[in-house]
């Protein structure tokens, strides 16, 4: 399994496409937001033309209200890979050729496929409600501070603007009395897989990468990101969402939209900030996310 990973905007898509064409193998998309069919602009999903160059799996397969996570991705990828291996064996294809190319920037999704998921305990409903109430009272800033104090190692790699991930960490910490990251490290031994992983990390000098991120965000806005977000918000929150505060609207967002590129546009939609400020915040949060991705891959 050839794994192409690295920070956002580094050029993974084009590189994976060239290799897929060279080898004649499919691409398994490892981006946790590109699976949603209504978000092609803000997630930089492969275009129809790019998908004609190589067969893609896990692009635009789910609706915004559907739940999907790394565990489901691991299961689905292994099912596809099993079929690909059986097909290769029937056709007696060169064993040196990759089974497929797993490409994307969602770190936990890639780790789930390559190594398997951690054995995380079930969270009692009382603790789940407690954490949800804490978030409702303290907001994202309070949640961020709590996670940073409870589990600094996880804080260093998590999407710090994603309240779902932060609440999950806090739930595990309160359930076990220890750090979520410690449980994850205990499961670092790779589970048995019917393939060998060859990983290539695609990156660029930091200043160049940040310039590419800033330009990509501007290009997304020019392509219709604001209009795409408005349609997604109307579909998930409701047609009257602009009459709410951004904080109230955010609580009604499904997990699919609690991500960089969309959540920053809510204050603009509700009249609490300007488009210029929203775009600048998307650029800033995307750069921060890319920095965490680079830290993650350096430590793998």
C-alpha positions in Angstrom: 0.0 0.0 0.0 1.6 3.3 -1.1 0.6 6.0 1.3 0.9 9.6 0.1 0.4 12.0 3.1 1.5 15.4 4.3 0.1 18.9 5.1 -2.8 20.5 3.3 -1.9 22.3 0.0 1.4 20.5 -0.3 0.5 18.9 -3.7 -0.6 15.4 -2.6 -3.5 15.2 -5.1 -1.5 15.8 -8.2 1.4 13.6 -7.1 -0.9 10.7 -6.2 -2.7 11.1 -9.6 0.6 10.8 -11.5 1.6 7.7 -9.6 -1.8 6.2 -10.0 -1.6 6.7 -13.7 1.9 5.3 -13.8 1.0 2.2 -12.0 -2.6 1.8 -13.2 -4.0 1.5 -9.6 -6.9 3.3 -7.8 -6.7 6.0 -5.2 -8.2 5.5 -1.8 -9.1 9.0 -0.6 -8.0 9.7 3.0 -9.7 13.0 3.7 -12.4 13.0 6.3 -14.3 15.8 4.7 -14.0 14.9 1.0 -16.3 12.0 1.6 -19.2 14.5 1.8 -20.8 15.1 -1.5 -21.9 18.7 -0.9 -18.5 20.2 0.0 -16.3 19.9 -3.2 -15.0 23.5 -3.0 -14.1 23.9 0.6 -12.6 20.4 0.9 -10.6 20.7 -2.4 -12.1 17.4 -3.5 -10.8 15.8 -6.6 -12.6 17.2 -9.7 -14.5 15.1 -12.2 -11.6 15.5 -14.6 -9.1 14.3 -11.9 -11.3 11.3 -11.1 -11.3 10.3 -14.8 -7.5 10.1 -14.6 -7.7 7.4 -11.9 -10.4 5.5 -10.1 -11.2 7.1 -6.8 -12.8 5.6 -3.7 -14.3 7.6 -0.8 -15.1 10.8 -2.6 -18.5 12.4 -2.3 -20.1 9.2 -0.9 -22.0 10.6 2.1 -24.5 13.2 2.9 -23.9 16.0 5.4 -26.1 14.4 8.1 -24.4 11.0 7.9 -22.0 10.0 10.6 -18.6 8.7 9.6 -15.4 8.2 11.4 -11.9 6.7 11.3 -13.3 3.3 12.5 -15.7 3.1 9.6 -13.0 4.3 7.2 -10.7 1.5 8.4 -13.4 -1.1 7.9 -14.4 0.2 4.4 -10.8 0.5 3.2 -9.9 -3.0 4.3 -13.0 -4.3 2.5 -12.0 -2.6 -0.8 -8.4 -3.7 -0.4 -9.5 -7.3 0.0 -11.3 -7.1 -3.3 -8.3 -5.5 -5.0 -6.0 -8.2 -3.7 -8.3 -10.9 -4.9 -8.6 -9.3 -8.3 -4.8 -8.9 -8.5 -4.3 -12.6 -7.7 -6.8 -13.7 -10.3 -5.1 -11.6 -13.0 -1.6 -12.6 -11.8 -0.5 -8.9 -11.7 3.1 -8.0 -10.9 3.3 -8.3 -7.1 5.7 -5.3 -7.0 2.9 -3.0 -8.1 1.1 -1.2 -5.3 -2.4 -2.6 -4.4 -3.6 1.0 -4.3 -2.6 4.5 -3.3 -3.9 5.8 0.0 -3.7 9.6 -0.3 -4.9 12.4 2.0 -4.2 14.6 5.0 -6.5 13.1 7.6 -4.0 11.7 10.1 -6.2 9.5 12.1 -7.8 8.0 9.0 -4.4 7.0 7.6 -3.3 5.6 10.9 -6.5 3.6 11.2 -5.8 1.9 7.9 -2.0 1.4 8.4 -2.0 0.4 12.1 -5.5 -0.1 13.3 -7.5 1.9 15.9 -6.8 2.1 19.6 -8.8 0.1 22.2 -10.6 3.1 23.7 -13.1 2.5 26.6 -16.7 3.3 26.2 -17.7 6.7 27.7 -20.5 6.6 30.3 -23.5 8.7 29.3 -23.2 10.8 32.5 -19.6 11.9 31.6 -20.7 12.6 28.0 -23.5 14.9 29.2 -21.1 16.5 31.6 -18.6 17.4 28.9 -21.4 18.6 26.6 -22.7 20.9 29.3 -19.1 22.2 29.9 -18.8 23.0 26.2 -22.2 24.8 26.2 -21.2 26.9 29.2 -17.5 27.6 28.4 -17.5 27.6 24.6 -14.6 26.5 22.4 -12.0 28.5 24.3 -12.9 26.8 27.5 -12.8 23.4 25.8 -9.4 24.1 24.3 -8.0 25.1 27.6 -9.3 22.0 29.3 -7.8 19.7 26.7 -4.5 21.5 26.7 -4.3 21.0 30.5 -5.6 17.4 30.6 -3.6 16.0 27.6 -0.8 18.3 26.2 0.4 15.5 23.9 -3.0 15.2 22.2 -3.4 19.0 22.1 -0.2 19.2 20.0 -1.7 17.1 17.2 -5.5 17.5 17.4 -7.5 19.9 15.1 -7.8 22.5 17.9 -10.8 24.1 16.2 -12.8 20.9 16.1 -15.0 20.7 19.3 -16.0 17.1 18.6 -12.4 15.9 18.7 -11.7 18.0 21.8 -14.8 16.8 23.6 -14.0 13.2 22.8 -10.5 13.6 24.3 -12.0 15.2 27.5 -14.5 12.4 27.8 -11.8 9.8 27.6 -9.6 11.7 30.1 -12.5 11.9 32.6 -13.5 8.3 32.1 -10.1 6.8 32.6 -8.5 9.4 34.9 -5.5 9.5 32.5 -4.5 11.0 29.2 -6.2 10.0 25.9 -2.8 10.1 24.2 -1.4 7.5 26.5 -4.1 5.0 25.5 -3.4 5.7 21.9 0.3 5.1 22.4 -0.4 1.7 24.0 -1.8 0.6 20.7 1.1 1.7 18.6 2.0 -1.8 17.4 0.7 -2.3 13.9 -2.2 -4.7 13.5 -1.8 -7.4 11.0 -2.6 -6.2 7.5 -2.6 -8.0 4.1 -0.2 -5.4 2.7 3.1 -3.7 3.5 3.0 0.1 3.9 5.3 2.3 2.0 4.8 5.9 3.2 5.8 9.1 1.3 5.4 12.4 3.1 4.9 15.3 0.7 5.8 18.7 2.1 7.3 22.1 1.1 9.3 24.8 2.9 7.0 26.4 5.4 6.8 29.9 3.8 6.0 28.4 0.4 3.4 26.1 2.0 1.7 29.0 3.8 1.7 31.1 0.6 0.0 28.2 -1.2 -2.6 27.9 1.6 -3.4 31.6 1.5 -3.8 31.5 -2.3 -5.9 28.3 -2.2 -8.4 29.9 0.2 -8.7 33.0 -2.0 -9.3 30.7 -5.0 -11.9 28.7 -3.1 -13.8 31.9 -2.4 -13.6 32.9 -6.1 -14.9 29.4 -7.0 -18.0 29.9 -4.8 -17.0 28.8 -1.2 -19.4 31.2 0.4 -22.3 30.1 -1.7 -21.4 26.4 -1.0 -21.3 27.1 2.7 -24.7 28.9 2.6 -26.3 25.9 0.9 -24.8 23.5 3.4 -25.9 25.6 6.4 -29.5 25.9 5.0 -29.6 22.2 4.5 -28.3 21.3 7.9 -29.2 24.2 10.3 -32.3 25.5 8.5 -33.3 28.3 6.2 -33.5 30.8 9.0 -30.0 30.2 10.3 -28.9 33.8 9.4 -31.3 35.1 12.1 -29.4 33.2 14.8 -26.1 34.1 16.5 -23.1 32.3 15.1 -22.7 30.5 18.5 -26.3 29.2 18.4 -26.0 28.2 14.7 -22.7 26.4 15.5 -24.4 24.2 18.1 -26.7 22.9 15.3 -24.0 22.1 12.8 -23.4 18.4 12.1 -19.8 17.1 12.5 -19.3 17.3 8.7 -19.3 21.1 8.9 -17.5 21.6 12.1 -14.3 22.0 10.2 -11.9 24.7 8.8 -13.3 26.5 5.9 -17.0 26.4 7.0 -17.2 27.2 10.7 -15.3 30.5 10.1 -18.0 31.6 7.7 -20.8 31.4 10.2 -20.0 34.8 11.8 -20.0 36.4 8.4 -23.3 34.8 7.4 -24.9 36.0 10.6 -23.6 39.5 10.2 -21.1 39.4 13.1 -17.9 39.9 11.0 -16.8 40.8 7.5 -16.0 38.5 4.7 -12.4 39.7 4.7 -12.1 38.8 8.4 -13.7 35.4 7.8 -11.4 34.6 4.9 -8.3 35.7 7.0 -9.5 33.4 9.8 -9.8 30.4 7.4 -6.3 31.1 6.2 -4.9 31.3 9.7 -6.7 28.1 10.9 -5.6 26.2 7.8 -2.0 27.2 8.4 -2.3 26.1 12.0 -3.7 22.8 10.9 -0.9 22.3 8.3 1.6 22.9 11.1 0.0 20.2 13.2 0.0 17.8 10.3 3.7 18.4 9.7 4.4 17.8 13.4 2.3 14.6 13.3 4.2 13.1 10.3 7.6 14.0 11.7 6.8 12.0 14.7 5.5 8.9 13.0 
